Amino acid sequence: MPPAANSLTTIPRWLILMGLLTALGPLAIDMYLPAFPAIVAGLATTQGQVERTLAGYLLGLALAQLFYGPMADRYGRKPPLMFGLAIYTVAALGCCLSANIDQLTFWRVAQAFGGAAGIVIPRAVIRDNFDTRDASKALSILMLVMGVTPILAPLLGGQVLLFGNWRGIFAIMAASSGALFIAVALTMRETLSPERVVPLRLSTIRKNYIALMRHKQFLCYSLAGGMGSAGMFAYIAGSPRVFIDILGVDPKFFGLLFGVNAAALIIAAQISARLLSRHTPETLLRTAQITLVIMTLAGLALTLAGAITLPLLMLCLIGFMASQGFVNPNAAALALSEQGNRLGVASALMGTLQMLCGAAAGLAVSAWQSPTPLPLTAILALCACASWLFGRIALKAA
């Protein structure tokens, strides 16, 4: 990995590696979803018990990030990353060999603890190498990976089930993380400079986290991106019921609609990266959040008026996802822009806040039962307005 660079003109190989590492978390979330019925049958358990393995993974992923932040600021980026990949690999093998649902749940939580390293450390590495503008570009490239993985992972999991059983899915996860462990060991160079090392003391860790929670600009930019991400979690949780049960979409076409919205996110993130050559991250964030609010409020108004149709809902969702393609990378880069001496801790806290926001929104849309798309459109609008509000506070504090 090269030393810190001043600009991003081409995509370096180390950034591709960071993108692959970032994909580990979503891969472990989405790849085994098609295998839920097979796991129920194979482990003689219930659907609810299997779903709780996903909840345990998400909770572990949110909280484990707080561990890797201080580790990355004290021991550098590479050792904690290799530690996390080793845990992920062993835990994936544990999932593969689980004999009952309790073992599977335990190993899924352990897998989350390892996978959190792939969320925290790549962001810190990017900020080690780039200034705020180019960090936004690099994070937009990571958005491409984050957008593609949820689409491809369930398809890959489904293909594995055609030729094997659900244990093969976790075997592939283990092989993938093992390969990345080797790639990191052989190609990654440390990017944390010695003068920025932070002592690993409980008082220092507590001080840094408290200081970040009191840092208005960091906290509000993190929540601006977090509430936007929360809307995406709400969409993921609520879209199957809205499309299939309420709007009558044939299940075989659901993946197509899901893919169109994901494509909007991916394309917009890449457009954002290109526009950063002429515009500041603050300008792009401000404009995107306005669009975010307009599209979600339009969806809510149409739902309340009883005029929502599949084409109109898709138009609103595409607008929301495209806007989020601008909001997420720019908000993240701006949140980390002033955290040079505690990038690991800052990246960890930002990831935890965003994951918790997403989990809360997903639970809310799942718990709100309605014969209309109102739960989805209302929570999307709420998340968008909250994202806009936090973004305005952060921009004013700059």
MARMAR-792328 format. One record per residue (C-alpha): residue in three letters; x, y, z; residue number from 1. Coordinates in steps of 0.25 Angstrom, whole numbers. Example, Ala and Ser with C-alpha at 12.3 -4.5 7.8 and 13.67 -1.06 7.14 Angstrom:
site resn=Ala | east=49 | north=-18 | up=31 | resi=1
site resn=Ser | east=55 | north=-4 | up=29 | resi=2
END
This chain:
site resn=Met | east=0 | north=0 | up=0 | resi=1
site resn=Pro | east=6 | north=13 | up=-4 | resi=2
site resn=Pro | east=9 | north=25 | up=6 | resi=3
site resn=Ala | east=-2 | north=36 | up=7 | resi=4
site resn=Ala | east=-6 | north=42 | up=-6 | resi=5
site resn=Asn | east=-11 | north=56 | up=-9 | resi=6
site resn=Ser | east=-21 | north=52 | up=-20 | resi=7
site resn=Leu | east=-29 | north=41 | up=-26 | resi=8
site resn=Thr | east=-27 | north=40 | up=-41 | resi=9
site resn=Thr | east=-27 | north=25 | up=-43 | resi=10
site resn=Ile | east=-33 | north=14 | up=-34 | resi=11
site resn=Pro | east=-20 | north=8 | up=-27 | resi=12
site resn=Arg | east=-20 | north=-7 | up=-24 | resi=13
site resn=Trp | east=-20 | north=-5 | up=-9 | resi=14
site resn=Leu | east=-34 | north=3 | up=-11 | resi=15
site resn=Ile | east=-39 | north=-10 | up=-18 | resi=16
site resn=Leu | east=-35 | north=-18 | up=-6 | resi=17
site resn=Met | east=-42 | north=-9 | up=3 | resi=18
site resn=Gly | east=-54 | north=-10 | up=-5 | resi=19
site resn=Leu | east=-54 | north=-25 | up=-4 | resi=20
site resn=Leu | east=-52 | north=-24 | up=11 | resi=21
site resn=Thr | east=-64 | north=-15 | up=12 | resi=22
site resn=Ala | east=-72 | north=-26 | up=5 | resi=23
site resn=Leu | east=-70 | north=-36 | up=16 | resi=24
site resn=Gly | east=-80 | north=-30 | up=25 | resi=25
site resn=Pro | east=-92 | north=-30 | up=15 | resi=26
site resn=Leu | east=-88 | north=-43 | up=9 | resi=27
site resn=Ala | east=-90 | north=-50 | up=23 | resi=28
site resn=Ile | east=-103 | north=-43 | up=24 | resi=29
site resn=Asp | east=-109 | north=-46 | up=10 | resi=30
site resn=Met | east=-103 | north=-58 | up=5 | resi=31
site resn=Tyr | east=-110 | north=-68 | up=15 | resi=32
site resn=Leu | east=-124 | north=-62 | up=14 | resi=33
site resn=Pro | east=-129 | north=-72 | up=3 | resi=34
site resn=Ala | east=-124 | north=-83 | up=12 | resi=35
site resn=Phe | east=-133 | north=-80 | up=24 | resi=36
site resn=Pro | east=-143 | north=-91 | up=21 | resi=37
site resn=Ala | east=-132 | north=-101 | up=18 | resi=38
site resn=Ile | east=-125 | north=-97 | up=32 | resi=39
site resn=Val | east=-139 | north=-99 | up=39 | resi=40
site resn=Ala | east=-140 | north=-113 | up=33 | resi=41
site resn=Gly | east=-125 | north=-116 | up=35 | resi=42
site resn=Leu | east=-124 | north=-112 | up=49 | resi=43
site resn=Ala | east=-138 | north=-116 | up=53 | resi=44
site resn=Thr | east=-142 | north=-102 | up=58 | resi=45
site resn=Thr | east=-152 | north=-91 | up=55 | resi=46
site resn=Gln | east=-152 | north=-79 | up=46 | resi=47
site resn=Gly | east=-151 | north=-70 | up=57 | resi=48
site resn=Gln | east=-139 | north=-76 | up=63 | resi=49
site resn=Val | east=-132 | north=-75 | up=50 | resi=50
site resn=Glu | east=-136 | north=-60 | up=48 | resi=51
site resn=Arg | east=-130 | north=-58 | up=62 | resi=52
site resn=Thr | east=-116 | north=-62 | up=56 | resi=53
site resn=Leu | east=-117 | north=-50 | up=47 | resi=54
site resn=Ala | east=-121 | north=-41 | up=58 | resi=55
site resn=Gly | east=-110 | north=-46 | up=66 | resi=56
site resn=Tyr | east=-100 | north=-43 | up=55 | resi=57
site resn=Leu | east=-105 | north=-29 | up=53 | resi=58
site resn=Leu | east=-104 | north=-26 | up=67 | resi=59
site resn=Gly | east=-90 | north=-31 | up=68 | resi=60
site resn=Leu | east=-86 | north=-24 | up=56 | resi=61
site resn=Ala | east=-91 | north=-11 | up=62 | resi=62
site resn=Leu | east=-84 | north=-12 | up=75 | resi=63
site resn=Ala | east=-71 | north=-19 | up=71 | resi=64
site resn=Gln | east=-67 | north=-7 | up=63 | resi=65
site resn=Leu | east=-65 | north=1 | up=76 | resi=66
site resn=Phe | east=-54 | north=-10 | up=79 | resi=67
site resn=Tyr | east=-47 | north=-8 | up=66 | resi=68
site resn=Gly | east=-46 | north=7 | up=67 | resi=69
site resn=Pro | east=-36 | north=8 | up=78 | resi=70
site resn=Met | east=-28 | north=-4 | up=73 | resi=71
site resn=Ala | east=-26 | north=3 | up=60 | resi=72
site resn=Asp | east=-22 | north=16 | up=66 | resi=73
site resn=Arg | east=-12 | north=8 | up=75 | resi=74
site resn=Tyr | east=-6 | north=-4 | up=67 | resi=75
site resn=Gly | east=-8 | north=2 | up=53 | resi=76
site resn=Arg | east=-18 | north=-2 | up=42 | resi=77
site resn=Lys | east=-12 | north=-16 | up=38 | resi=78
site resn=Pro | east=-11 | north=-24 | up=51 | resi=79
site resn=Pro | east=-26 | north=-22 | up=56 | resi=80
site resn=Leu | east=-31 | north=-24 | up=41 | resi=81
site resn=Met | east=-23 | north=-38 | up=41 | resi=82
site resn=Phe | east=-28 | north=-41 | up=55 | resi=83
site resn=Gly | east=-43 | north=-38 | up=50 | resi=84
site resn=Leu | east=-41 | north=-46 | up=37 | resi=85
site resn=Ala | east=-36 | north=-58 | up=45 | resi=86
site resn=Ile | east=-48 | north=-58 | up=55 | resi=87
site resn=Tyr | east=-57 | north=-57 | up=43 | resi=88
site resn=Thr | east=-51 | north=-69 | up=36 | resi=89
site resn=Val | east=-51 | north=-78 | up=48 | resi=90
site resn=Ala | east=-65 | north=-73 | up=51 | resi=91
site resn=Ala | east=-70 | north=-76 | up=37 | resi=92
site resn=Leu | east=-64 | north=-90 | up=38 | resi=93
site resn=Gly | east=-71 | north=-91 | up=52 | resi=94
site resn=Cys | east=-85 | north=-87 | up=45 | resi=95
site resn=Cys | east=-82 | north=-98 | up=34 | resi=96
site resn=Leu | east=-80 | north=-109 | up=45 | resi=97
site resn=Ser | east=-91 | north=-105 | up=54 | resi=98
site resn=Ala | east=-99 | north=-117 | up=60 | resi=99
site resn=Asn | east=-111 | north=-108 | up=65 | resi=100
site resn=Ile | east=-117 | north=-94 | up=65 | resi=101
site resn=Asp | east=-110 | north=-90 | up=78 | resi=102
site resn=Gln | east=-96 | north=-93 | up=72 | resi=103
site resn=Leu | east=-100 | north=-86 | up=59 | resi=104
site resn=Thr | east=-104 | north=-73 | up=67 | resi=105
site resn=Phe | east=-91 | north=-73 | up=75 | resi=106
site resn=Trp | east=-83 | north=-74 | up=63 | resi=107
site resn=Arg | east=-91 | north=-63 | up=55 | resi=108
site resn=Val | east=-88 | north=-54 | up=67 | resi=109
site resn=Ala | east=-74 | north=-57 | up=66 | resi=110
site resn=Gln | east=-74 | north=-55 | up=51 | resi=111
site resn=Ala | east=-79 | north=-41 | up=53 | resi=112
site resn=Phe | east=-68 | north=-38 | up=63 | resi=113
site resn=Gly | east=-58 | north=-42 | up=52 | resi=114
site resn=Gly | east=-66 | north=-35 | up=41 | resi=115
site resn=Ala | east=-67 | north=-22 | up=48 | resi=116
site resn=Ala | east=-52 | north=-20 | up=45 | resi=117
site resn=Gly | east=-55 | north=-19 | up=30 | resi=118
site resn=Ile | east=-65 | north=-7 | up=32 | resi=119
site resn=Val | east=-56 | north=1 | up=42 | resi=120
site resn=Ile | east=-42 | north=0 | up=36 | resi=121
site resn=Pro | east=-44 | north=2 | up=21 | resi=122
site resn=Arg | east=-50 | north=16 | up=24 | resi=123
site resn=Ala | east=-38 | north=19 | up=33 | resi=124
site resn=Val | east=-29 | north=15 | up=23 | resi=125
site resn=Ile | east=-35 | north=24 | up=12 | resi=126
site resn=Arg | east=-34 | north=36 | up=21 | resi=127
site resn=Asp | east=-20 | north=33 | up=24 | resi=128
site resn=Asn | east=-17 | north=34 | up=9 | resi=129
site resn=Phe | east=-26 | north=45 | up=4 | resi=130
site resn=Asp | east=-32 | north=58 | up=8 | resi=131
site resn=Thr | east=-46 | north=61 | up=10 | resi=132
site resn=Arg | east=-50 | north=63 | up=-5 | resi=133
site resn=Asp | east=-42 | north=50 | up=-10 | resi=134
site resn=Ala | east=-47 | north=42 | up=2 | resi=135
site resn=Ser | east=-61 | north=45 | up=-3 | resi=136
site resn=Lys | east=-57 | north=40 | up=-16 | resi=137
site resn=Ala | east=-51 | north=27 | up=-10 | resi=138
site resn=Leu | east=-63 | north=25 | up=-1 | resi=139
site resn=Ser | east=-72 | north=26 | up=-14 | resi=140
site resn=Ile | east=-65 | north=15 | up=-20 | resi=141
site resn=Leu | east=-67 | north=7 | up=-7 | resi=142
site resn=Met | east=-82 | north=10 | up=-9 | resi=143
site resn=Leu | east=-81 | north=2 | up=-22 | resi=144
site resn=Val | east=-77 | north=-10 | up=-15 | resi=145
site resn=Met | east=-87 | north=-8 | up=-4 | resi=146
site resn=Gly | east=-98 | north=-6 | up=-14 | resi=147
site resn=Val | east=-94 | north=-19 | up=-23 | resi=148
site resn=Thr | east=-92 | north=-28 | up=-11 | resi=149
site resn=Pro | east=-107 | north=-28 | up=-6 | resi=150
site resn=Ile | east=-111 | north=-32 | up=-20 | resi=151
site resn=Leu | east=-101 | north=-42 | up=-23 | resi=152
site resn=Ala | east=-100 | north=-49 | up=-10 | resi=153
site resn=Pro | east=-114 | north=-55 | up=-9 | resi=154
site resn=Leu | east=-113 | north=-59 | up=-23 | resi=155
site resn=Leu | east=-99 | north=-66 | up=-20 | resi=156
site resn=Gly | east=-106 | north=-73 | up=-8 | resi=157
site resn=Gly | east=-117 | north=-78 | up=-16 | resi=158
site resn=Gln | east=-107 | north=-84 | up=-26 | resi=159
site resn=Val | east=-100 | north=-91 | up=-15 | resi=160
site resn=Leu | east=-113 | north=-97 | up=-11 | resi=161
site resn=Leu | east=-115 | north=-103 | up=-25 | resi=162
site resn=Phe | east=-102 | north=-111 | up=-24 | resi=163
site resn=Gly | east=-100 | north=-113 | up=-9 | resi=164
site resn=Asn | east=-106 | north=-110 | up=4 | resi=165
site resn=Trp | east=-106 | north=-97 | up=13 | resi=166
site resn=Arg | east=-93 | north=-101 | up=20 | resi=167
site resn=Gly | east=-86 | north=-98 | up=7 | resi=168
site resn=Ile | east=-90 | north=-84 | up=8 | resi=169
site resn=Phe | east=-82 | north=-82 | up=21 | resi=170
site resn=Ala | east=-71 | north=-90 | up=14 | resi=171
site resn=Ile | east=-70 | north=-80 | up=3 | resi=172
site resn=Met | east=-70 | north=-68 | up=13 | resi=173
site resn=Ala | east=-58 | north=-75 | up=21 | resi=174
site resn=Ala | east=-51 | north=-77 | up=8 | resi=175
site resn=Ser | east=-53 | north=-62 | up=4 | resi=176
site resn=Ser | east=-48 | north=-57 | up=17 | resi=177
site resn=Gly | east=-36 | north=-66 | up=17 | resi=178
site resn=Ala | east=-32 | north=-61 | up=3 | resi=179
site resn=Leu | east=-34 | north=-47 | up=8 | resi=180
site resn=Phe | east=-25 | north=-50 | up=20 | resi=181
site resn=Ile | east=-14 | north=-55 | up=11 | resi=182
site resn=Ala | east=-16 | north=-43 | up=2 | resi=183
site resn=Val | east=-15 | north=-33 | up=14 | resi=184
site resn=Ala | east=-3 | north=-40 | up=20 | resi=185
site resn=Leu | east=5 | north=-40 | up=6 | resi=186
site resn=Thr | east=1 | north=-27 | up=0 | resi=187
site resn=Met | east=-4 | north=-17 | up=11 | resi=188
site resn=Arg | east=5 | north=-7 | up=17 | resi=189
site resn=Glu | east=3 | north=1 | up=29 | resi=190
site resn=Thr | east=-3 | north=15 | up=27 | resi=191
site resn=Leu | east=-4 | north=20 | up=42 | resi=192
site resn=Ser | east=8 | north=29 | up=44 | resi=193
site resn=Pro | east=16 | north=27 | up=57 | resi=194
site resn=Glu | east=13 | north=41 | up=62 | resi=195
site resn=Arg | east=-2 | north=38 | up=61 | resi=196
site resn=Val | east=-2 | north=26 | up=70 | resi=197
site resn=Val | east=-12 | north=27 | up=82 | resi=198
site resn=Pro | east=-8 | north=20 | up=95 | resi=199
site resn=Leu | east=-17 | north=9 | up=98 | resi=200
site resn=Arg | east=-23 | north=13 | up=112 | resi=201
site resn=Leu | east=-37 | north=12 | up=116 | resi=202
site resn=Ser | east=-37 | north=26 | up=121 | resi=203
site resn=Thr | east=-32 | north=30 | up=107 | resi=204
site resn=Ile | east=-42 | north=22 | up=100 | resi=205
site resn=Arg | east=-53 | north=28 | up=108 | resi=206
site resn=Lys | east=-48 | north=42 | up=106 | resi=207
site resn=Asn | east=-48 | north=40 | up=91 | resi=208
site resn=Tyr | east=-62 | north=34 | up=90 | resi=209
site resn=Ile | east=-67 | north=45 | up=99 | resi=210
site resn=Ala | east=-60 | north=56 | up=91 | resi=211
site resn=Leu | east=-66 | north=50 | up=78 | resi=212
site resn=Met | east=-80 | north=50 | up=84 | resi=213
site resn=Arg | east=-78 | north=64 | up=88 | resi=214
site resn=His | east=-72 | north=68 | up=74 | resi=215
site resn=Lys | east=-85 | north=74 | up=68 | resi=216
site resn=Gln | east=-79 | north=74 | up=54 | resi=217
site resn=Phe | east=-75 | north=59 | up=54 | resi=218
site resn=Leu | east=-87 | north=55 | up=61 | resi=219
site resn=Cys | east=-97 | north=62 | up=52 | resi=220
site resn=Tyr | east=-90 | north=57 | up=39 | resi=221
site resn=Ser | east=-90 | north=43 | up=45 | resi=222
site resn=Leu | east=-105 | north=44 | up=48 | resi=223
site resn=Ala | east=-108 | north=50 | up=34 | resi=224
site resn=Gly | east=-102 | north=38 | up=27 | resi=225
site resn=Gly | east=-107 | north=29 | up=38 | resi=226
site resn=Met | east=-122 | north=33 | up=36 | resi=227
site resn=Gly | east=-120 | north=32 | up=21 | resi=228
site resn=Ser | east=-115 | north=18 | up=23 | resi=229
site resn=Ala | east=-126 | north=15 | up=33 | resi=230
site resn=Gly | east=-136 | north=18 | up=21 | resi=231
site resn=Met | east=-129 | north=8 | up=13 | resi=232
site resn=Phe | east=-130 | north=-2 | up=24 | resi=233
site resn=Ala | east=-145 | north=1 | up=25 | resi=234
site resn=Tyr | east=-146 | north=-1 | up=10 | resi=235
site resn=Ile | east=-139 | north=-15 | up=11 | resi=236
site resn=Ala | east=-148 | north=-19 | up=22 | resi=237
site resn=Gly | east=-161 | north=-14 | up=16 | resi=238
site resn=Ser | east=-160 | north=-15 | up=1 | resi=239
site resn=Pro | east=-163 | north=-30 | up=0 | resi=240
site resn=Arg | east=-177 | north=-28 | up=7 | resi=241
site resn=Val | east=-180 | north=-15 | up=0 | resi=242
site resn=Phe | east=-177 | north=-20 | up=-14 | resi=243
site resn=Ile | east=-182 | north=-34 | up=-13 | resi=244
site resn=Asp | east=-193 | north=-34 | up=-3 | resi=245
site resn=Ile | east=-199 | north=-20 | up=-5 | resi=246
site resn=Leu | east=-196 | north=-16 | up=-19 | resi=247
site resn=Gly | east=-197 | north=-30 | up=-25 | resi=248
site resn=Val | east=-183 | north=-32 | up=-31 | resi=249
site resn=Asp | east=-180 | north=-46 | up=-36 | resi=250
site resn=Pro | east=-169 | north=-51 | up=-26 | resi=251
site resn=Lys | east=-160 | north=-54 | up=-38 | resi=252
site resn=Phe | east=-160 | north=-40 | up=-42 | resi=253
site resn=Phe | east=-156 | north=-35 | up=-28 | resi=254
site resn=Gly | east=-141 | north=-37 | up=-31 | resi=255
site resn=Leu | east=-142 | north=-28 | up=-43 | resi=256
site resn=Leu | east=-149 | north=-16 | up=-36 | resi=257
site resn=Phe | east=-139 | north=-18 | up=-24 | resi=258
site resn=Gly | east=-128 | north=-18 | up=-35 | resi=259
site resn=Val | east=-133 | north=-5 | up=-41 | resi=260
site resn=Asn | east=-133 | north=3 | up=-28 | resi=261
site resn=Ala | east=-119 | north=-3 | up=-25 | resi=262
site resn=Ala | east=-114 | north=2 | up=-38 | resi=263
site resn=Ala | east=-119 | north=16 | up=-35 | resi=264
site resn=Leu | east=-110 | north=16 | up=-22 | resi=265
site resn=Ile | east=-98 | north=11 | up=-30 | resi=266
site resn=Ile | east=-99 | north=20 | up=-42 | resi=267
site resn=Ala | east=-101 | north=32 | up=-33 | resi=268
site resn=Ala | east=-89 | north=29 | up=-24 | resi=269
site resn=Gln | east=-80 | north=28 | up=-36 | resi=270
site resn=Ile | east=-86 | north=42 | up=-42 | resi=271
site resn=Ser | east=-84 | north=48 | up=-28 | resi=272
site resn=Ala | east=-69 | north=43 | up=-29 | resi=273
site resn=Arg | east=-68 | north=50 | up=-42 | resi=274
site resn=Leu | east=-75 | north=63 | up=-38 | resi=275
site resn=Leu | east=-65 | north=64 | up=-27 | resi=276
site resn=Ser | east=-55 | north=69 | up=-37 | resi=277
site resn=Arg | east=-63 | north=82 | up=-38 | resi=278
site resn=His | east=-71 | north=83 | up=-26 | resi=279
site resn=Thr | east=-69 | north=82 | up=-11 | resi=280
site resn=Pro | east=-74 | north=70 | up=-2 | resi=281
site resn=Glu | east=-82 | north=80 | up=5 | resi=282
site resn=Thr | east=-89 | north=85 | up=-7 | resi=283
site resn=Leu | east=-93 | north=71 | up=-12 | resi=284
site resn=Leu | east=-98 | north=67 | up=2 | resi=285
site resn=Arg | east=-107 | north=79 | up=3 | resi=286
site resn=Thr | east=-113 | north=77 | up=-11 | resi=287
site resn=Ala | east=-115 | north=62 | up=-9 | resi=288
site resn=Gln | east=-122 | north=64 | up=4 | resi=289
site resn=Ile | east=-132 | north=73 | up=-2 | resi=290
site resn=Thr | east=-135 | north=63 | up=-12 | resi=291
site resn=Leu | east=-136 | north=52 | up=-2 | resi=292
site resn=Val | east=-146 | north=60 | up=6 | resi=293
site resn=Ile | east=-154 | north=63 | up=-7 | resi=294
site resn=Met | east=-155 | north=49 | up=-12 | resi=295
site resn=Thr | east=-159 | north=43 | up=1 | resi=296
site resn=Leu | east=-169 | north=53 | up=5 | resi=297
site resn=Ala | east=-175 | north=51 | up=-9 | resi=298
site resn=Gly | east=-176 | north=37 | up=-6 | resi=299
site resn=Leu | east=-183 | north=39 | up=7 | resi=300
site resn=Ala | east=-193 | north=49 | up=1 | resi=301
site resn=Leu | east=-197 | north=40 | up=-10 | resi=302
site resn=Thr | east=-199 | north=28 | up=0 | resi=303
site resn=Leu | east=-207 | north=37 | up=9 | resi=304
site resn=Ala | east=-216 | north=41 | up=-3 | resi=305
site resn=Gly | east=-218 | north=27 | up=-7 | resi=306
site resn=Ala | east=-211 | north=30 | up=-20 | resi=307
site resn=Ile | east=-199 | north=22 | up=-19 | resi=308
site resn=Thr | east=-196 | north=12 | up=-30 | resi=309
site resn=Leu | east=-184 | north=3 | up=-33 | resi=310
site resn=Pro | east=-178 | north=12 | up=-44 | resi=311
site resn=Leu | east=-180 | north=25 | up=-35 | resi=312
site resn=Leu | east=-174 | north=17 | up=-23 | resi=313
site resn=Met | east=-162 | north=12 | up=-31 | resi=314
site resn=Leu | east=-160 | north=27 | up=-36 | resi=315
site resn=Cys | east=-159 | north=31 | up=-21 | resi=316
site resn=Leu | east=-150 | north=20 | up=-17 | resi=317
site resn=Ile | east=-141 | north=22 | up=-29 | resi=318
site resn=Gly | east=-140 | north=37 | up=-25 | resi=319
site resn=Phe | east=-137 | north=33 | up=-10 | resi=320
site resn=Met | east=-127 | north=23 | up=-14 | resi=321
site resn=Ala | east=-120 | north=32 | up=-24 | resi=322
site resn=Ser | east=-119 | north=43 | up=-13 | resi=323
site resn=Gln | east=-114 | north=33 | up=-3 | resi=324
site resn=Gly | east=-103 | north=30 | up=-13 | resi=325
site resn=Phe | east=-98 | north=45 | up=-11 | resi=326
site resn=Val | east=-101 | north=46 | up=4 | resi=327
site resn=Asn | east=-94 | north=34 | up=9 | resi=328
site resn=Pro | east=-80 | north=36 | up=4 | resi=329
site resn=Asn | east=-80 | north=51 | up=6 | resi=330
site resn=Ala | east=-85 | north=51 | up=20 | resi=331
site resn=Ala | east=-75 | north=40 | up=24 | resi=332
site resn=Ala | east=-63 | north=48 | up=18 | resi=333
site resn=Leu | east=-68 | north=60 | up=25 | resi=334
site resn=Ala | east=-70 | north=54 | up=38 | resi=335
site resn=Leu | east=-56 | north=48 | up=38 | resi=336
site resn=Ser | east=-49 | north=61 | up=32 | resi=337
site resn=Glu | east=-45 | north=67 | up=46 | resi=338
site resn=Gln | east=-42 | north=53 | up=53 | resi=339
site resn=Gly | east=-27 | north=51 | up=48 | resi=340
site resn=Asn | east=-22 | north=47 | up=62 | resi=341
site resn=Arg | east=-33 | north=37 | up=65 | resi=342
site resn=Leu | east=-38 | north=32 | up=51 | resi=343
site resn=Gly | east=-40 | north=18 | up=56 | resi=344
site resn=Val | east=-49 | north=22 | up=68 | resi=345
site resn=Ala | east=-57 | north=32 | up=59 | resi=346
site resn=Ser | east=-59 | north=22 | up=48 | resi=347
site resn=Ala | east=-64 | north=12 | up=59 | resi=348
site resn=Leu | east=-73 | north=21 | up=65 | resi=349
site resn=Met | east=-79 | north=26 | up=52 | resi=350
site resn=Gly | east=-81 | north=11 | up=48 | resi=351
site resn=Thr | east=-88 | north=8 | up=61 | resi=352
site resn=Leu | east=-97 | north=19 | up=60 | resi=353
site resn=Gln | east=-101 | north=17 | up=46 | resi=354
site resn=Met | east=-103 | north=2 | up=49 | resi=355
site resn=Leu | east=-112 | north=5 | up=61 | resi=356
site resn=Cys | east=-120 | north=15 | up=53 | resi=357
site resn=Gly | east=-122 | north=5 | up=42 | resi=358
site resn=Ala | east=-126 | north=-6 | up=52 | resi=359
site resn=Ala | east=-136 | north=3 | up=58 | resi=360
site resn=Ala | east=-143 | north=7 | up=45 | resi=361
site resn=Gly | east=-143 | north=-8 | up=40 | resi=362
site resn=Leu | east=-150 | north=-12 | up=53 | resi=363
site resn=Ala | east=-160 | north=-1 | up=52 | resi=364
site resn=Val | east=-164 | north=-4 | up=38 | resi=365
site resn=Ser | east=-165 | north=-18 | up=41 | resi=366
site resn=Ala | east=-174 | north=-16 | up=54 | resi=367
site resn=Trp | east=-183 | north=-6 | up=47 | resi=368
site resn=Gln | east=-194 | north=-14 | up=40 | resi=369
site resn=Ser | east=-203 | north=-8 | up=30 | resi=370
site resn=Pro | east=-210 | north=-12 | up=17 | resi=371
site resn=Thr | east=-204 | north=0 | up=10 | resi=372
site resn=Pro | east=-189 | north=4 | up=7 | resi=373
site resn=Leu | east=-191 | north=15 | up=19 | resi=374
site resn=Pro | east=-180 | north=8 | up=28 | resi=375
site resn=Leu | east=-170 | north=9 | up=18 | resi=376
site resn=Thr | east=-172 | north=22 | up=12 | resi=377
site resn=Ala | east=-174 | north=29 | up=26 | resi=378
site resn=Ile | east=-162 | north=23 | up=31 | resi=379
site resn=Leu | east=-154 | north=27 | up=19 | resi=380
site resn=Ala | east=-159 | north=41 | up=20 | resi=381
site resn=Leu | east=-156 | north=42 | up=35 | resi=382
site resn=Cys | east=-142 | north=37 | up=32 | resi=383
site resn=Ala | east=-139 | north=46 | up=21 | resi=384
site resn=Cys | east=-144 | north=58 | up=29 | resi=385
site resn=Ala | east=-135 | north=54 | up=40 | resi=386
site resn=Ser | east=-123 | north=53 | up=31 | resi=387
site resn=Trp | east=-126 | north=67 | up=25 | resi=388
site resn=Leu | east=-127 | north=73 | up=39 | resi=389
site resn=Phe | east=-114 | north=67 | up=44 | resi=390
site resn=Gly | east=-107 | north=71 | up=31 | resi=391
site resn=Arg | east=-112 | north=85 | up=33 | resi=392
site resn=Ile | east=-107 | north=86 | up=47 | resi=393
site resn=Ala | east=-93 | north=80 | up=43 | resi=394
site resn=Leu | east=-92 | north=90 | up=31 | resi=395
site resn=Lys | east=-95 | north=101 | up=40 | resi=396
site resn=Ala | east=-85 | north=97 | up=50 | resi=397
site resn=Ala | east=-74 | north=96 | up=40 | resi=398
END
